[in-house]
């Protein structure tokens, strides 16, 4: 057995003082880095992502950025700024929630690229508060483990991802029903958020059923007269140029009859009556 060493009080105090410096440096090295003041601000006030970029959010944009709903349908007029808003939401999620996967789904690669560029514009405008590990035309990988990935409409590319913290479907009225059905399961385990943005495109498709049906969604509707950037003079000109049906659909969020329909929905419903018995009732066929 080794000899037992007994230290005097002065020796113990001296040894403690000698260890304090190295221990403090070790604690500092192991401690997580302090969050930047900007990230703290964005966490408390998400619309600041737009404000810091020189934009003034409309009330509906502020509402969307602050909403905690896990299922959001956003039905808007054309040129309301929905892509600008959702780009801010995507970057905010990636920066304040480490290790988040944010997927931005658009009907085409060009639209995916445009949406990714809006994310990059916010990121650069905020002076990149979280460093980037990787940045490509359609992807942003942050040092906190989060990823923002913009994808065109393709079931083959979408199915490779899972566990999304946020899934955004831009121009959802142009996204195929089968693709929508294939992306929903990727939120089942992560309990991530689903945000779908669209302008009406006829009374058809999953987006129309979701908007008008009983499924649990938080619904946000923005018509052209609620957008200060669209003037009454412009709307009057558009109504003359487009005609009443297209104008209502594009600017006032009206679900109109499909353009290629032979009969209008109203005419079909008017031709059906529950008071008239079937023609061949009781006759074996």
Order of alpha helices (4+ residues) and beta strands (2+ residues): alpha-alpha-alpha-alpha-beta-alpha-beta-alpha-beta-beta-beta-alpha-beta-alpha-beta-alpha-beta-alpha-alpha-alpha
